[in-house]
């Protein structure tokens, strides 16, 4: 007859449970560990790439702002030069008109 512990499946010191893990169990555990480690590495790599892309976006925005300010400065110079040219033309037209009889 079986004892109460044997019926419950508690045979850790003897029998097949006492021998350790089977080959299939070791392979499954190994694959699980490798997949978990691979997932962790992949997530870290992805986070680093996202961080780099965000940083590059900030740099591009700063460059765009700098170009925009330069364009505004050039436009203001053009406006000032245009006003100066128009004033000189008007002055020349007035002088030409005063010289005619």
Backbone as XML, in Angstrom:
<?xml version="1.0"?>
<chain id="A" units="angstrom">
  <residue number="1" name="UNK">
    <atom name="N" x="0.829" y="-1.179" z="0.000"/>
    <atom name="CA" x="0.000" y="0.000" z="0.000"/>
    <atom name="C" x="0.880" y="1.251" z="0.000"/>
  </residue>
  <residue number="2" name="UNK">
    <atom name="N" x="0.343" y="2.328" z="-0.583"/>
    <atom name="CA" x="1.073" y="3.582" z="-0.657"/>
    <atom name="C" x="0.830" y="4.411" z="0.581"/>
  </residue>
  <residue number="3" name="UNK">
    <atom name="N" x="1.870" y="5.170" z="0.980"/>
    <atom name="CA" x="1.735" y="6.084" z="2.102"/>
    <atom name="C" x="1.046" y="7.360" z="1.649"/>
  </residue>
  <residue number="4" name="UNK">
    <atom name="N" x="0.585" y="8.195" z="2.548"/>
    <atom name="CA" x="-0.142" y="9.400" z="2.193"/>
    <atom name="C" x="0.699" y="10.377" z="1.363"/>
  </residue>
  <residue number="5" name="UNK">
    <atom name="N" x="1.995" y="10.456" z="1.603"/>
    <atom name="CA" x="2.822" y="11.384" z="0.842"/>
    <atom name="C" x="3.027" y="10.903" z="-0.583"/>
  </residue>
  <residue number="6" name="UNK">
    <atom name="N" x="3.084" y="9.606" z="-0.778"/>
    <atom name="CA" x="3.288" y="9.076" z="-2.124"/>
    <atom name="C" x="2.071" y="9.322" z="-3.001"/>
  </residue>
  <residue number="7" name="UNK">
    <atom name="N" x="0.905" y="9.278" z="-2.444"/>
    <atom name="CA" x="-0.310" y="9.512" z="-3.210"/>
    <atom name="C" x="-0.429" y="10.970" z="-3.636"/>
  </residue>
  <residue number="8" name="UNK">
    <atom name="N" x="0.125" y="11.854" z="-2.842"/>
    <atom name="CA" x="0.040" y="13.273" z="-3.161"/>
    <atom name="C" x="1.079" y="13.689" z="-4.197"/>
  </residue>
  <residue number="9" name="UNK">
    <atom name="N" x="2.003" y="12.837" z="-4.539"/>
    <atom name="CA" x="3.000" y="13.166" z="-5.540"/>
    <atom name="C" x="4.253" y="13.767" z="-4.954"/>
  </residue>
  <residue number="10" name="UNK">
    <atom name="N" x="4.476" y="13.641" z="-3.677"/>
    <atom name="CA" x="5.655" y="14.214" z="-3.043"/>
    <atom name="C" x="6.733" y="13.151" z="-2.955"/>
  </residue>
  <residue number="11" name="UNK">
    <atom name="N" x="7.524" y="13.025" z="-4.007"/>
    <atom name="CA" x="8.579" y="12.004" z="-4.034"/>
    <atom name="C" x="9.897" y="12.679" z="-4.389"/>
  </residue>
  <residue number="12" name="UNK">
    <atom name="N" x="10.254" y="13.738" z="-3.717"/>
    <atom name="CA" x="11.427" y="14.525" z="-4.087"/>
    <atom name="C" x="12.733" y="13.791" z="-3.831"/>
  </residue>
  <residue number="13" name="UNK">
    <atom name="N" x="12.801" y="12.929" z="-2.854"/>
    <atom name="CA" x="14.062" y="12.274" z="-2.523"/>
    <atom name="C" x="14.288" y="11.021" z="-3.351"/>
  </residue>
  <residue number="14" name="UNK">
    <atom name="N" x="13.266" y="10.460" z="-3.887"/>
    <atom name="CA" x="13.422" y="9.216" z="-4.645"/>
    <atom name="C" x="12.565" y="9.267" z="-5.900"/>
  </residue>
  <residue number="15" name="UNK">
    <atom name="N" x="12.803" y="8.365" z="-6.809"/>
    <atom name="CA" x="12.002" y="8.291" z="-8.021"/>
    <atom name="C" x="12.467" y="9.284" z="-9.067"/>
  </residue>
  <residue number="16" name="UNK">
    <atom name="N" x="11.609" y="9.500" z="-10.048"/>
    <atom name="CA" x="12.026" y="10.317" z="-11.190"/>
    <atom name="C" x="12.189" y="11.796" z="-10.842"/>
  </residue>
  <residue number="17" name="UNK">
    <atom name="N" x="11.543" y="12.313" z="-9.814"/>
    <atom name="CA" x="11.688" y="13.728" z="-9.453"/>
    <atom name="C" x="13.030" y="13.997" z="-8.778"/>
  </residue>
  <residue number="18" name="UNK">
    <atom name="N" x="13.662" y="13.031" z="-8.278"/>
    <atom name="CA" x="14.924" y="13.201" z="-7.583"/>
    <atom name="C" x="16.120" y="13.310" z="-8.520"/>
  </residue>
  <residue number="19" name="UNK">
    <atom name="N" x="15.963" y="13.036" z="-9.799"/>
    <atom name="CA" x="17.085" y="13.019" z="-10.734"/>
    <atom name="C" x="17.445" y="14.397" z="-11.276"/>
  </residue>
  <residue number="20" name="UNK">
    <atom name="N" x="16.603" y="15.358" z="-11.169"/>
    <atom name="CA" x="16.888" y="16.681" z="-11.694"/>
    <atom name="C" x="16.016" y="16.974" z="-12.910"/>
  </residue>
  <residue number="21" name="UNK">
    <atom name="N" x="16.401" y="17.987" z="-13.666"/>
    <atom name="CA" x="15.598" y="18.413" z="-14.808"/>
    <atom name="C" x="15.873" y="17.518" z="-16.010"/>
  </residue>
  <residue number="22" name="UNK">
    <atom name="N" x="14.827" y="17.296" z="-16.789"/>
    <atom name="CA" x="15.004" y="16.520" z="-18.009"/>
    <atom name="C" x="15.635" y="17.405" z="-19.085"/>
  </residue>
  <residue number="23" name="UNK">
    <atom name="N" x="16.087" y="16.795" z="-20.153"/>
    <atom name="CA" x="16.716" y="17.534" z="-21.250"/>
    <atom name="C" x="15.728" y="18.505" z="-21.885"/>
  </residue>
  <residue number="24" name="UNK">
    <atom name="N" x="14.501" y="18.075" z="-22.065"/>
    <atom name="CA" x="13.485" y="18.947" z="-22.657"/>
    <atom name="C" x="13.254" y="20.169" z="-21.768"/>
  </residue>
  <residue number="25" name="UNK">
    <atom name="N" x="13.217" y="19.949" z="-20.468"/>
    <atom name="CA" x="13.027" y="21.069" z="-19.536"/>
    <atom name="C" x="14.195" y="22.036" z="-19.598"/>
  </residue>
  <residue number="26" name="UNK">
    <atom name="N" x="15.407" y="21.500" z="-19.703"/>
    <atom name="CA" x="16.588" y="22.364" z="-19.794"/>
    <atom name="C" x="16.570" y="23.183" z="-21.074"/>
  </residue>
  <residue number="27" name="UNK">
    <atom name="N" x="16.186" y="22.555" z="-22.179"/>
    <atom name="CA" x="16.111" y="23.265" z="-23.452"/>
    <atom name="C" x="15.044" y="24.360" z="-23.379"/>
  </residue>
  <residue number="28" name="UNK">
    <atom name="N" x="13.890" y="24.028" z="-22.819"/>
    <atom name="CA" x="12.808" y="25.013" z="-22.696"/>
    <atom name="C" x="13.250" y="26.185" z="-21.816"/>
  </residue>
  <residue number="29" name="UNK">
    <atom name="N" x="13.911" y="25.883" z="-20.704"/>
    <atom name="CA" x="14.404" y="26.937" z="-19.823"/>
    <atom name="C" x="15.445" y="27.795" z="-20.543"/>
  </residue>
  <residue number="30" name="UNK">
    <atom name="N" x="16.358" y="27.148" z="-21.239"/>
    <atom name="CA" x="17.386" y="27.884" z="-21.978"/>
    <atom name="C" x="16.786" y="28.803" z="-23.022"/>
  </residue>
  <residue number="31" name="UNK">
    <atom name="N" x="15.810" y="28.301" z="-23.777"/>
    <atom name="CA" x="15.142" y="29.125" z="-24.785"/>
    <atom name="C" x="14.405" y="30.293" z="-24.138"/>
  </residue>
  <residue number="32" name="UNK">
    <atom name="N" x="13.762" y="30.035" z="-23.023"/>
    <atom name="CA" x="13.050" y="31.110" z="-22.319"/>
    <atom name="C" x="14.016" y="32.197" z="-21.860"/>
  </residue>
  <residue number="33" name="UNK">
    <atom name="N" x="15.145" y="31.793" z="-21.318"/>
    <atom name="CA" x="16.147" y="32.761" z="-20.864"/>
    <atom name="C" x="16.678" y="33.558" z="-22.046"/>
  </residue>
  <residue number="34" name="UNK">
    <atom name="N" x="17.004" y="32.863" z="-23.153"/>
    <atom name="CA" x="17.518" y="33.559" z="-24.331"/>
    <atom name="C" x="16.493" y="34.534" z="-24.907"/>
  </residue>
  <residue number="35" name="UNK">
    <atom name="N" x="15.241" y="34.106" z="-25.003"/>
    <atom name="CA" x="14.204" y="34.994" z="-25.527"/>
    <atom name="C" x="13.992" y="36.200" z="-24.615"/>
  </residue>
  <residue number="36" name="UNK">
    <atom name="N" x="14.013" y="35.974" z="-23.327"/>
    <atom name="CA" x="13.851" y="37.086" z="-22.380"/>
    <atom name="C" x="15.009" y="38.068" z="-22.492"/>
  </residue>
  <residue number="37" name="UNK">
    <atom name="N" x="16.226" y="37.548" z="-22.535"/>
    <atom name="CA" x="17.392" y="38.422" z="-22.665"/>
    <atom name="C" x="17.359" y="39.166" z="-23.992"/>
  </residue>
  <residue number="38" name="UNK">
    <atom name="N" x="16.972" y="38.468" z="-25.062"/>
    <atom name="CA" x="16.868" y="39.118" z="-26.369"/>
    <atom name="C" x="15.834" y="40.226" z="-26.372"/>
  </residue>
  <residue number="39" name="UNK">
    <atom name="N" x="14.725" y="39.996" z="-25.705"/>
    <atom name="CA" x="13.677" y="41.011" z="-25.626"/>
    <atom name="C" x="14.168" y="42.241" z="-24.872"/>
  </residue>
  <residue number="40" name="UNK">
    <atom name="N" x="14.853" y="42.022" z="-23.760"/>
    <atom name="CA" x="15.375" y="43.140" z="-22.976"/>
    <atom name="C" x="16.376" y="43.949" z="-23.801"/>
  </residue>
  <residue number="41" name="UNK">
    <atom name="N" x="17.274" y="43.261" z="-24.496"/>
    <atom name="CA" x="18.264" y="43.949" z="-25.330"/>
    <atom name="C" x="17.570" y="44.728" z="-26.442"/>
  </residue>
  <residue number="42" name="UNK">
    <atom name="N" x="16.587" y="44.106" z="-27.092"/>
    <atom name="CA" x="15.874" y="44.769" z="-28.188"/>
    <atom name="C" x="15.163" y="46.033" z="-27.704"/>
  </residue>
  <residue number="43" name="UNK">
    <atom name="N" x="14.564" y="45.974" z="-26.532"/>
    <atom name="CA" x="13.869" y="47.145" z="-25.987"/>
    <atom name="C" x="14.865" y="48.269" z="-25.694"/>
  </residue>
  <residue number="44" name="UNK">
    <atom name="N" x="16.009" y="47.922" z="-25.140"/>
    <atom name="CA" x="17.019" y="48.954" z="-24.855"/>
    <atom name="C" x="17.539" y="49.593" z="-26.139"/>
  </residue>
  <residue number="45" name="UNK">
    <atom name="N" x="17.776" y="48.768" z="-27.159"/>
    <atom name="CA" x="18.252" y="49.296" z="-28.441"/>
    <atom name="C" x="17.199" y="50.222" z="-29.041"/>
  </residue>
  <residue number="46" name="UNK">
    <atom name="N" x="15.946" y="49.795" z="-28.993"/>
    <atom name="CA" x="14.863" y="50.613" z="-29.541"/>
    <atom name="C" x="14.751" y="51.938" z="-28.780"/>
  </residue>
  <residue number="47" name="UNK">
    <atom name="N" x="14.859" y="51.905" z="-27.465"/>
    <atom name="CA" x="14.791" y="53.136" z="-26.672"/>
    <atom name="C" x="15.936" y="54.079" z="-27.025"/>
  </residue>
  <residue number="48" name="UNK">
    <atom name="N" x="17.130" y="53.532" z="-27.228"/>
    <atom name="CA" x="18.271" y="54.366" z="-27.591"/>
    <atom name="C" x="18.037" y="55.021" z="-28.954"/>
  </residue>
  <residue number="49" name="UNK">
    <atom name="N" x="17.500" y="54.270" z="-29.907"/>
    <atom name="CA" x="17.219" y="54.832" z="-31.235"/>
    <atom name="C" x="16.172" y="55.937" z="-31.156"/>
  </residue>
  <residue number="50" name="UNK">
    <atom name="N" x="15.140" y="55.722" z="-30.367"/>
    <atom name="CA" x="14.091" y="56.744" z="-30.209"/>
    <atom name="C" x="14.687" y="58.001" z="-29.590"/>
  </residue>
  <residue number="51" name="UNK">
    <atom name="N" x="15.532" y="57.830" z="-28.569"/>
    <atom name="CA" x="16.178" y="58.972" z="-27.933"/>
    <atom name="C" x="17.051" y="59.734" z="-28.931"/>
  </residue>
  <residue number="52" name="UNK">
    <atom name="N" x="17.797" y="58.994" z="-29.765"/>
    <atom name="CA" x="18.650" y="59.643" z="-30.763"/>
    <atom name="C" x="17.806" y="60.407" z="-31.785"/>
  </residue>
  <residue number="53" name="UNK">
    <atom name="N" x="16.695" y="59.795" z="-32.227"/>
    <atom name="CA" x="15.824" y="60.481" z="-33.193"/>
    <atom name="C" x="15.230" y="61.749" z="-32.596"/>
  </residue>
  <residue number="54" name="UNK">
    <atom name="N" x="14.832" y="61.693" z="-31.336"/>
    <atom name="CA" x="14.290" y="62.883" z="-30.674"/>
    <atom name="C" x="15.356" y="63.972" z="-30.592"/>
  </residue>
  <residue number="55" name="UNK">
    <atom name="N" x="16.576" y="63.580" z="-30.258"/>
    <atom name="CA" x="17.668" y="64.551" z="-30.169"/>
    <atom name="C" x="17.943" y="65.171" z="-31.544"/>
  </residue>
  <residue number="56" name="UNK">
    <atom name="N" x="17.946" y="64.338" z="-32.585"/>
    <atom name="CA" x="18.154" y="64.861" z="-33.939"/>
    <atom name="C" x="17.030" y="65.826" z="-34.326"/>
  </residue>
  <residue number="57" name="UNK">
    <atom name="N" x="15.817" y="65.539" z="-33.896"/>
    <atom name="CA" x="14.698" y="66.442" z="-34.161"/>
    <atom name="C" x="14.895" y="67.799" z="-33.523"/>
  </residue>
  <residue number="58" name="UNK">
    <atom name="N" x="15.406" y="67.802" z="-32.308"/>
    <atom name="CA" x="15.670" y="69.068" z="-31.612"/>
    <atom name="C" x="16.740" y="69.851" z="-32.371"/>
  </residue>
  <residue number="59" name="UNK">
    <atom name="N" x="17.785" y="69.162" z="-32.802"/>
    <atom name="CA" x="18.860" y="69.830" z="-33.553"/>
    <atom name="C" x="18.317" y="70.405" z="-34.859"/>
  </residue>
  <residue number="60" name="UNK">
    <atom name="N" x="17.489" y="69.633" z="-35.571"/>
    <atom name="CA" x="16.897" y="70.133" z="-36.820"/>
    <atom name="C" x="16.024" y="71.359" z="-36.561"/>
  </residue>
  <residue number="61" name="UNK">
    <atom name="N" x="15.257" y="71.332" z="-35.469"/>
    <atom name="CA" x="14.419" y="72.488" z="-35.138"/>
    <atom name="C" x="15.265" y="73.726" z="-34.864"/>
  </residue>
  <residue number="62" name="UNK">
    <atom name="N" x="16.359" y="73.560" z="-34.145"/>
    <atom name="CA" x="17.245" y="74.690" z="-33.871"/>
    <atom name="C" x="17.852" y="75.237" z="-35.167"/>
  </residue>
  <residue number="63" name="UNK">
    <atom name="N" x="18.219" y="74.328" z="-36.069"/>
    <atom name="CA" x="18.763" y="74.774" z="-37.360"/>
    <atom name="C" x="17.704" y="75.522" z="-38.164"/>
  </residue>
  <residue number="64" name="UNK">
    <atom name="N" x="16.467" y="75.012" z="-38.148"/>
    <atom name="CA" x="15.377" y="75.696" z="-38.861"/>
    <atom name="C" x="15.140" y="77.090" z="-38.296"/>
  </residue>
  <residue number="65" name="UNK">
    <atom name="N" x="15.139" y="77.198" z="-36.979"/>
    <atom name="CA" x="14.945" y="78.510" z="-36.346"/>
    <atom name="C" x="16.068" y="79.463" z="-36.729"/>
  </residue>
  <residue number="66" name="UNK">
    <atom name="N" x="17.287" y="78.941" z="-36.768"/>
    <atom name="CA" x="18.428" y="79.779" z="-37.140"/>
    <atom name="C" x="18.293" y="80.255" z="-38.588"/>
  </residue>
  <residue number="67" name="UNK">
    <atom name="N" x="17.905" y="79.338" z="-39.492"/>
    <atom name="CA" x="17.706" y="79.729" z="-40.893"/>
    <atom name="C" x="16.574" y="80.733" z="-41.030"/>
  </residue>
  <residue number="68" name="UNK">
    <atom name="N" x="15.520" y="80.547" z="-40.248"/>
    <atom name="CA" x="14.393" y="81.465" z="-40.310"/>
    <atom name="C" x="14.820" y="82.868" z="-39.871"/>
  </residue>
  <residue number="69" name="UNK">
    <atom name="N" x="15.573" y="82.954" z="-38.782"/>
    <atom name="CA" x="16.059" y="84.255" z="-38.320"/>
    <atom name="C" x="16.967" y="84.908" z="-39.365"/>
  </residue>
  <residue number="70" name="UNK">
    <atom name="N" x="17.825" y="84.111" z="-39.995"/>
    <atom name="CA" x="18.703" y="84.636" z="-41.044"/>
    <atom name="C" x="17.883" y="85.138" z="-42.233"/>
  </residue>
  <residue number="71" name="UNK">
    <atom name="N" x="16.856" y="84.381" z="-42.606"/>
    <atom name="CA" x="15.986" y="84.810" z="-43.714"/>
    <atom name="C" x="15.259" y="86.110" z="-43.377"/>
  </residue>
  <residue number="72" name="UNK">
    <atom name="N" x="14.808" y="86.246" z="-42.146"/>
    <atom name="CA" x="14.130" y="87.479" z="-41.723"/>
    <atom name="C" x="15.110" y="88.650" z="-41.784"/>
  </residue>
  <residue number="73" name="UNK">
    <atom name="N" x="16.343" y="88.413" z="-41.314"/>
    <atom name="CA" x="17.358" y="89.469" z="-41.359"/>
    <atom name="C" x="17.632" y="89.891" z="-42.803"/>
  </residue>
  <residue number="74" name="UNK">
    <atom name="N" x="17.781" y="88.915" z="-43.701"/>
    <atom name="CA" x="18.021" y="89.231" z="-45.120"/>
    <atom name="C" x="16.835" y="89.982" z="-45.732"/>
  </residue>
  <residue number="75" name="UNK">
    <atom name="N" x="15.626" y="89.580" z="-45.376"/>
    <atom name="CA" x="14.433" y="90.255" z="-45.894"/>
    <atom name="C" x="14.400" y="91.712" z="-45.423"/>
  </residue>
  <residue number="76" name="UNK">
    <atom name="N" x="14.728" y="91.947" z="-44.153"/>
    <atom name="CA" x="14.748" y="93.319" z="-43.640"/>
    <atom name="C" x="15.809" y="94.154" z="-44.360"/>
  </residue>
  <residue number="77" name="UNK">
    <atom name="N" x="16.962" y="93.543" z="-44.641"/>
    <atom name="CA" x="17.992" y="94.260" z="-45.408"/>
    <atom name="C" x="17.482" y="94.609" z="-46.807"/>
  </residue>
  <residue number="78" name="UNK">
    <atom name="N" x="16.805" y="93.644" z="-47.439"/>
    <atom name="CA" x="16.259" y="93.895" z="-48.782"/>
    <atom name="C" x="15.232" y="95.025" z="-48.753"/>
  </residue>
  <residue number="79" name="UNK">
    <atom name="N" x="14.390" y="95.020" z="-47.743"/>
    <atom name="CA" x="13.373" y="96.075" z="-47.620"/>
    <atom name="C" x="14.052" y="97.430" z="-47.457"/>
  </residue>
  <residue number="80" name="UNK">
    <atom name="N" x="15.081" y="97.497" z="-46.620"/>
    <atom name="CA" x="15.799" y="98.764" z="-46.401"/>
    <atom name="C" x="16.478" y="99.222" z="-47.689"/>
  </residue>
  <residue number="81" name="UNK">
    <atom name="N" x="17.110" y="98.291" z="-48.401"/>
    <atom name="CA" x="17.774" y="98.646" z="-49.664"/>
    <atom name="C" x="16.767" y="99.096" z="-50.718"/>
  </residue>
  <residue number="82" name="UNK">
    <atom name="N" x="15.611" y="98.441" z="-50.762"/>
    <atom name="CA" x="14.568" y="98.830" z="-51.719"/>
    <atom name="C" x="14.078" y="100.241" z="-51.424"/>
  </residue>
  <residue number="83" name="UNK">
    <atom name="N" x="13.854" y="100.538" z="-50.148"/>
    <atom name="CA" x="13.415" y="101.895" z="-49.773"/>
    <atom name="C" x="14.475" y="102.921" z="-50.154"/>
  </residue>
  <residue number="84" name="UNK">
    <atom name="N" x="15.733" y="102.580" z="-49.910"/>
    <atom name="CA" x="16.819" y="103.493" z="-50.254"/>
    <atom name="C" x="16.871" y="103.716" z="-51.765"/>
  </residue>
  <residue number="85" name="UNK">
    <atom name="N" x="16.738" y="102.650" z="-52.546"/>
    <atom name="CA" x="16.759" y="102.770" z="-54.005"/>
    <atom name="C" x="15.588" y="103.597" z="-54.511"/>
  </residue>
  <residue number="86" name="UNK">
    <atom name="N" x="14.398" y="103.351" z="-53.954"/>
    <atom name="CA" x="13.224" y="104.125" z="-54.370"/>
    <atom name="C" x="13.401" y="105.608" z="-54.031"/>
  </residue>
  <residue number="87" name="UNK">
    <atom name="N" x="13.993" y="105.900" z="-52.881"/>
    <atom name="CA" x="14.227" y="107.296" z="-52.492"/>
    <atom name="C" x="15.212" y="107.950" z="-53.455"/>
  </residue>
  <residue number="88" name="UNK">
    <atom name="N" x="16.256" y="107.226" z="-53.834"/>
    <atom name="CA" x="17.234" y="107.776" z="-54.786"/>
    <atom name="C" x="16.597" y="108.006" z="-56.163"/>
  </residue>
  <residue number="89" name="UNK">
    <atom name="N" x="15.761" y="107.078" z="-56.615"/>
    <atom name="CA" x="15.076" y="107.244" z="-57.903"/>
    <atom name="C" x="14.159" y="108.466" z="-57.873"/>
  </residue>
  <residue number="90" name="UNK">
    <atom name="N" x="13.422" y="108.598" z="-56.783"/>
    <atom name="CA" x="12.504" y="109.733" z="-56.651"/>
    <atom name="C" x="13.297" y="111.049" z="-56.652"/>
  </residue>
  <residue number="91" name="UNK">
    <atom name="N" x="14.419" y="111.054" z="-55.971"/>
    <atom name="CA" x="15.270" y="112.234" z="-55.927"/>
    <atom name="C" x="15.783" y="112.575" z="-57.329"/>
  </residue>
  <residue number="92" name="UNK">
    <atom name="N" x="16.204" y="111.534" z="-58.075"/>
    <atom name="CA" x="16.690" y="111.762" z="-59.442"/>
    <atom name="C" x="15.578" y="112.291" z="-60.337"/>
  </residue>
  <residue number="93" name="UNK">
    <atom name="N" x="14.359" y="111.779" z="-60.179"/>
    <atom name="CA" x="13.226" y="112.227" z="-60.995"/>
    <atom name="C" x="12.889" y="113.687" z="-60.678"/>
  </residue>
  <residue number="94" name="UNK">
    <atom name="N" x="12.980" y="114.035" z="-59.420"/>
    <atom name="CA" x="12.710" y="115.425" z="-59.027"/>
    <atom name="C" x="13.773" y="116.345" z="-59.618"/>
  </residue>
  <residue number="95" name="UNK">
    <atom name="N" x="15.035" y="115.923" z="-59.573"/>
    <atom name="CA" x="16.120" y="116.729" z="-60.140"/>
    <atom name="C" x="15.965" y="116.882" z="-61.650"/>
  </residue>
  <residue number="96" name="UNK">
    <atom name="N" x="15.600" y="115.792" z="-62.327"/>
    <atom name="CA" x="15.405" y="115.853" z="-63.778"/>
    <atom name="C" x="14.230" y="116.782" z="-64.129"/>
  </residue>
  <residue number="97" name="UNK">
    <atom name="N" x="13.186" y="116.731" z="-63.322"/>
    <atom name="CA" x="12.017" y="117.586" z="-63.567"/>
    <atom name="C" x="12.332" y="119.053" z="-63.343"/>
  </residue>
  <residue number="98" name="UNK">
    <atom name="N" x="13.192" y="119.362" z="-62.407"/>
    <atom name="CA" x="13.524" y="120.743" z="-62.135"/>
    <atom name="C" x="14.491" y="121.297" z="-63.191"/>
  </residue>
  <residue number="99" name="UNK">
    <atom name="N" x="15.212" y="120.438" z="-63.887"/>
    <atom name="CA" x="16.162" y="120.877" z="-64.900"/>
    <atom name="C" x="15.477" y="121.138" z="-66.251"/>
  </residue>
  <residue number="100" name="UNK">
    <atom name="N" x="14.332" y="120.607" z="-66.484"/>
    <atom name="CA" x="13.633" y="120.815" z="-67.765"/>
    <atom name="C" x="12.971" y="122.196" z="-67.772"/>
  </residue>
  <residue number="101" name="UNK">
    <atom name="N" x="13.014" y="122.915" z="-68.968"/>
    <atom name="CA" x="12.440" y="124.284" z="-69.034"/>
    <atom name="C" x="10.952" y="124.326" z="-69.022"/>
  </residue>
</chain>
